[in-house]
């Protein structure tokens, strides 16, 4: 019997690189420490996860980041995740991200450069895909931008719009989801500076701004967000590593503090977490410092529900490391780690 007062965390990983699939862990409310309770390798390469809380308890969703591409649902009321139904194809290749909105799962399919919509039953089980929106375009990088590569998909804070971040086309697509038809309609597309390779974005808690983390250049693009019009407007860039850093840096994830004063990015290659300060206008982000990520190749960052701790999924060193955050400076201080081979994602319930 699980302690209902304990927090839960779930870690995705690459089974093709030695990962154990989806790891479930209890979270110590006092220290933030993770203690594994079980794991499931029922699907291959569950690299990104999302969770919904329904009448029957939490339901976990995972992409299967494989050439054929699929999603799967899991019952996580027990110590180990248990599959709910079968894997459902996403009609796209290499899904890297998924989100829940308006009773549907939406996936970003990196390999095929598309976004898929799948209805979800009242019990949490996904149906067959109801719509696929194919991205078009390319960028200047001959290795990474020969075509579209949808990397993230998420609803805006109002739930009215679905944004797709495309690394291959240097752009963000703003779409409307028809919940009856289960299809996305393209509303507009925001072009970013060519060659930056946008990977993920995060909204400010106020909902008025978004911060786009670029993978092909270690920069953050600050944007205004007009939810009424569904318009994303880039207004500036700032670096996420100090000047003079040697070697390539591939930023992976961006997280904004609950109070909107700080922002963090994970920087692969530099193996760091960048701390940026946001000013009162929400339009200026200043690099304050970087700290070691606690391992190698930080693929994901996540705040715990309290906003007091930051967790890094370090893929190549195979661990999830957690940090206590100084509430005034936003600087994380390493507090512990859990072994998690080929870790790719961490979320909380």
C-alpha positions as CSV (number, residue, x, y, z in Angstrom):
1,X,0.0,0.0,0.0
2,X,1.4,3.3,-1.0
3,X,1.7,6.3,1.3
4,X,-0.9,8.6,-0.1
5,X,0.9,11.5,1.5
6,X,4.1,10.9,-0.4
7,X,4.8,12.7,-3.6
8,X,5.4,10.7,-6.7
9,X,7.9,11.1,-9.6
10,X,8.2,9.3,-12.9
11,X,11.4,9.0,-14.9
12,X,11.4,8.2,-18.7
13,X,14.5,6.6,-20.2
14,X,15.8,5.1,-23.4
15,X,15.6,1.3,-23.3
16,X,17.7,1.1,-26.4
17,X,20.6,2.7,-24.5
18,X,20.2,0.5,-21.3
19,X,17.4,2.3,-19.6
20,X,14.7,0.5,-17.7
21,X,11.7,2.2,-19.3
22,X,9.6,4.2,-16.9
23,X,10.8,4.4,-13.3
24,X,8.4,5.3,-10.5
25,X,9.7,6.8,-7.3
26,X,8.5,8.3,-4.0
27,X,9.5,11.8,-3.2
28,X,10.5,12.8,0.3
29,X,8.6,15.9,1.2
30,X,11.3,17.2,3.5
31,X,14.5,16.6,1.4
32,X,13.2,16.0,-2.1
33,X,15.0,12.7,-2.3
34,X,13.8,10.1,-4.7
35,X,13.3,6.5,-3.7
36,X,12.5,4.0,-6.6
37,X,9.4,1.9,-6.1
38,X,9.3,0.0,-9.4
39,X,9.7,0.2,-13.2
40,X,8.1,-0.9,-16.5
41,X,9.8,-1.6,-19.8
42,X,6.4,-2.3,-21.5
43,X,7.2,0.2,-24.3
44,X,10.4,0.9,-26.0
45,X,12.2,4.2,-25.4
46,X,9.6,6.1,-23.3
47,X,11.5,9.3,-23.6
48,X,8.9,11.8,-22.6
49,X,6.0,11.5,-20.2
50,X,2.8,13.4,-19.2
51,X,0.3,12.8,-16.4
52,X,-3.4,13.4,-15.9
53,X,-5.3,13.1,-12.7
54,X,-8.7,11.5,-13.2
55,X,-11.5,10.2,-11.1
56,X,-9.7,6.8,-10.9
57,X,-6.4,8.4,-10.0
58,X,-3.4,9.4,-12.0
59,X,-2.9,8.1,-15.6
60,X,0.6,8.4,-17.1
61,X,1.3,8.7,-20.8
62,X,4.5,8.0,-22.6
63,X,5.7,8.5,-26.1
64,X,7.7,5.6,-27.6
65,X,10.5,7.4,-29.4
66,X,11.0,4.8,-32.1
67,X,10.9,4.9,-35.9
68,X,7.3,3.7,-36.0
69,X,6.2,6.0,-33.2
70,X,3.6,5.3,-30.6
71,X,2.0,6.4,-27.3
72,X,1.0,4.3,-24.3
73,X,-1.0,4.8,-21.1
74,X,-0.1,3.5,-17.6
75,X,-1.9,3.0,-14.4
76,X,0.4,4.4,-11.7
77,X,-1.7,3.8,-8.6
78,X,0.6,1.0,-7.6
79,X,4.4,0.9,-7.0
80,X,5.1,0.0,-10.7
81,X,3.5,1.5,-13.8
82,X,1.0,-0.9,-15.4
83,X,0.0,-0.6,-19.1
84,X,-3.6,0.4,-19.8
85,X,-4.5,-1.1,-23.2
86,X,-2.2,-1.3,-26.2
87,X,0.3,1.0,-27.7
88,X,-1.3,3.3,-30.2
89,X,0.6,4.4,-33.3
90,X,1.0,8.2,-33.8
91,X,1.2,7.9,-37.6
92,X,4.6,9.7,-37.4
93,X,8.2,8.9,-36.7
94,X,10.3,9.5,-33.6
95,X,7.8,11.3,-31.2
96,X,9.8,13.3,-28.7
97,X,7.1,15.1,-26.7
98,X,3.4,14.9,-25.8
99,X,0.8,17.0,-23.9
100,X,-2.8,16.7,-22.8
101,X,-5.4,19.3,-23.8
102,X,-9.2,19.3,-24.3
103,X,-9.5,15.5,-23.8
104,X,-6.8,14.7,-26.4
105,X,-3.1,13.7,-26.4
106,X,-1.0,15.7,-28.8
107,X,2.5,14.4,-29.9
108,X,5.4,16.2,-31.5
109,X,7.0,13.7,-34.0
110,X,10.6,14.8,-34.6
111,X,11.5,12.2,-37.3
112,X,8.5,13.0,-39.6
113,X,8.1,16.6,-38.6
114,X,4.5,16.3,-37.7
115,X,2.0,16.7,-34.9
116,X,-0.5,14.1,-34.1
117,X,-3.8,14.3,-32.2
118,X,-5.2,11.2,-30.3
119,X,-8.6,11.3,-28.4
120,X,-8.5,9.9,-24.9
121,X,-11.4,7.9,-23.3
122,X,-13.0,8.9,-20.0
123,X,-10.9,6.1,-18.4
124,X,-7.7,7.6,-19.8
125,X,-7.0,5.2,-22.6
126,X,-5.9,6.8,-25.9
127,X,-7.8,6.0,-29.2
128,X,-6.4,5.8,-32.7
129,X,-5.1,9.1,-34.1
130,X,-7.8,11.5,-35.3
131,X,-5.6,14.0,-37.0
132,X,-2.0,14.6,-38.2
133,X,-0.7,18.0,-39.0
134,X,2.4,17.8,-41.3
135,X,5.0,20.6,-41.0
136,X,6.7,21.9,-44.0
137,X,10.0,23.8,-44.5
138,X,13.7,23.6,-43.7
139,X,16.6,25.6,-42.2
140,X,20.2,26.5,-43.0
141,X,21.9,23.7,-41.0
142,X,22.6,20.9,-43.6
143,X,22.8,18.2,-40.9
144,X,19.9,19.1,-38.6
145,X,17.5,21.2,-40.7
146,X,17.0,19.5,-44.0
147,X,13.3,19.3,-43.2
148,X,10.8,19.9,-40.4
149,X,11.5,18.4,-36.9
150,X,8.7,19.0,-34.5
151,X,10.3,18.8,-31.1
152,X,7.7,20.0,-28.6
153,X,4.0,20.5,-28.5
154,X,2.0,22.2,-25.7
155,X,-1.1,24.2,-25.0
156,X,-0.9,27.8,-24.1
157,X,-2.0,28.8,-20.5
158,X,-5.6,29.6,-21.7
159,X,-6.0,26.2,-23.4
160,X,-7.2,27.9,-26.5
161,X,-4.1,27.3,-28.6
162,X,-1.6,24.5,-29.2
163,X,2.0,25.5,-30.0
164,X,4.4,23.3,-31.9
165,X,8.1,24.0,-31.7
166,X,10.0,23.0,-34.8
167,X,13.8,22.7,-34.7
168,X,14.1,22.0,-38.4
169,X,12.2,25.0,-39.7
170,X,13.3,27.6,-37.0
171,X,9.6,28.3,-36.2
172,X,6.7,28.0,-33.8
173,X,3.3,27.0,-35.2
174,X,0.2,28.2,-33.4
175,X,-2.8,25.9,-34.0
176,X,-6.4,25.6,-32.9
177,X,-7.7,22.1,-31.8
178,X,-11.2,21.2,-32.8
179,X,-12.1,18.8,-29.9
180,X,-15.1,17.4,-31.8
181,X,-13.2,16.4,-34.9
182,X,-9.9,15.8,-33.0
183,X,-7.9,17.9,-35.6
184,X,-5.5,20.8,-35.6
185,X,-5.9,23.8,-37.8
186,X,-2.9,26.0,-38.4
187,X,-3.6,29.6,-37.2
188,X,-0.2,31.2,-37.7
189,X,3.6,30.6,-37.7
190,X,6.3,32.6,-35.9
191,X,9.7,32.6,-37.6
192,X,12.8,32.7,-35.4
193,X,16.3,33.6,-36.4
194,X,17.5,31.1,-39.0
195,X,19.8,28.4,-37.7
196,X,18.9,28.7,-34.0
197,X,17.0,25.4,-34.0
198,X,14.2,26.0,-31.4
199,X,13.7,23.0,-29.2
200,X,11.3,23.8,-26.3
201,X,9.5,26.8,-24.9
202,X,8.0,27.7,-21.5
203,X,5.4,30.3,-20.6
204,X,5.7,32.9,-17.9
205,X,3.2,32.2,-15.1
206,X,1.4,35.5,-16.0
207,X,0.8,34.0,-19.5
208,X,1.9,37.1,-21.3
209,X,5.4,35.9,-22.4
210,X,7.1,32.8,-23.6
211,X,10.8,31.8,-23.6
212,X,12.0,29.6,-26.4
213,X,15.2,27.6,-25.9
214,X,17.3,27.1,-29.0
215,X,19.3,23.9,-29.4
216,X,21.6,24.7,-32.4
217,X,22.7,27.9,-30.8
218,X,22.9,28.2,-27.0
219,X,20.5,31.1,-26.8
220,X,17.0,31.9,-25.4
221,X,14.5,33.8,-27.5
222,X,12.1,36.0,-25.4
223,X,8.7,36.4,-27.0
224,X,5.5,38.3,-26.2
225,X,2.4,36.1,-26.3
226,X,-1.0,37.5,-27.2
227,X,-3.5,34.8,-26.3
228,X,-6.5,36.7,-27.7
229,X,-5.0,36.9,-31.1
230,X,-2.9,33.7,-31.0
231,X,0.3,35.7,-31.9
232,X,3.8,35.0,-30.7
233,X,6.2,37.9,-31.2
234,X,10.0,37.4,-30.7
235,X,11.6,40.5,-29.1
236,X,15.1,39.5,-28.1
237,X,17.7,36.8,-27.5
238,X,20.1,36.1,-24.6
239,X,22.9,33.5,-24.2
240,X,22.5,30.6,-21.8
241,X,26.2,29.9,-21.4
242,X,29.0,32.4,-20.6
243,X,31.2,33.9,-23.4
244,X,34.2,31.8,-24.3
245,X,32.8,28.4,-23.6
246,X,34.7,25.8,-25.6
247,X,33.1,23.0,-27.6
248,X,29.5,22.7,-28.8
249,X,26.6,23.3,-26.4
250,X,23.1,21.8,-27.1
251,X,20.5,23.3,-24.7
252,X,17.6,20.9,-24.0
253,X,15.0,22.2,-21.6
254,X,13.7,25.5,-20.1
255,X,11.8,26.0,-16.9
256,X,10.4,29.2,-15.4
257,X,10.0,29.6,-11.6
258,X,6.6,29.7,-10.0
259,X,7.0,33.4,-9.1
260,X,8.2,34.4,-12.5
261,X,11.5,35.8,-11.3
262,X,13.9,33.2,-12.5
263,X,14.4,30.8,-15.4
264,X,16.6,27.8,-15.8
265,X,18.0,25.9,-18.8
266,X,19.7,22.6,-19.1
267,X,22.9,22.7,-21.3
268,X,24.2,19.5,-22.8
269,X,27.9,19.5,-23.7
270,X,28.5,22.2,-21.1
271,X,26.8,19.9,-18.6
272,X,25.3,22.8,-16.7
273,X,22.2,24.4,-15.5
274,X,22.0,28.1,-16.5
275,X,20.3,30.5,-14.1
276,X,18.7,33.6,-15.7
277,X,16.9,36.5,-14.0
278,X,13.7,37.9,-15.4
279,X,13.0,41.6,-14.9
280,X,9.7,43.1,-14.0
281,X,8.7,43.6,-17.6
282,X,9.2,39.8,-18.3
283,X,11.0,40.9,-21.5
284,X,14.6,40.8,-20.3
285,X,16.4,37.6,-19.3
286,X,19.9,38.0,-17.9
287,X,22.3,35.1,-17.5
288,X,23.3,35.1,-13.8
289,X,25.5,32.0,-13.6
290,X,25.8,28.4,-14.5
291,X,26.2,25.4,-12.1
292,X,27.2,21.8,-12.8
293,X,24.2,19.6,-13.6
294,X,25.4,16.8,-11.4
295,X,26.1,14.4,-14.2
296,X,26.6,14.3,-18.0
297,X,24.2,15.4,-20.8
298,X,21.2,16.9,-19.0
299,X,18.3,16.1,-21.3
300,X,15.5,17.4,-19.1
301,X,14.8,19.7,-16.1
302,X,11.7,19.8,-13.9
303,X,10.5,21.8,-10.9
304,X,8.8,19.8,-8.1
305,X,5.2,20.9,-7.3
306,X,6.4,23.2,-4.5
307,X,8.8,25.1,-6.8
308,X,11.6,24.8,-4.2
309,X,13.6,22.0,-6.0
310,X,14.9,21.4,-9.5
311,X,15.5,18.0,-10.9
312,X,17.9,17.2,-13.9
313,X,17.6,14.0,-15.9
314,X,21.2,13.4,-16.9
315,X,21.0,11.0,-19.8
316,X,24.6,9.8,-20.4
317,X,25.7,9.6,-16.7
318,X,22.4,7.8,-16.0
319,X,21.0,9.7,-13.0
320,X,18.4,12.1,-11.9
321,X,20.0,14.8,-9.7
322,X,18.0,17.2,-7.5
323,X,18.9,20.7,-6.3
324,X,17.6,23.0,-3.6
325,X,16.9,26.4,-5.0
326,X,17.9,29.6,-3.3
327,X,14.6,31.6,-3.4
328,X,16.3,35.0,-3.7
329,X,19.0,34.2,-6.2
330,X,17.5,31.3,-8.0
331,X,20.8,29.4,-7.8
332,X,20.4,25.6,-7.4
333,X,22.5,23.7,-4.9
334,X,23.0,20.0,-5.4
335,X,21.2,17.9,-2.8
336,X,21.3,14.3,-4.1
337,X,20.8,11.9,-7.0
338,X,19.1,8.6,-8.0
339,X,20.6,6.1,-10.5
340,X,18.4,6.1,-13.7
341,X,20.3,4.7,-16.7
342,X,19.7,6.7,-19.9
343,X,17.3,9.1,-18.1
344,X,15.5,11.4,-20.5
345,X,12.6,13.0,-18.5
346,X,11.2,13.5,-15.0
347,X,7.7,14.5,-14.0
348,X,5.7,14.7,-10.8
349,X,2.2,13.7,-9.7
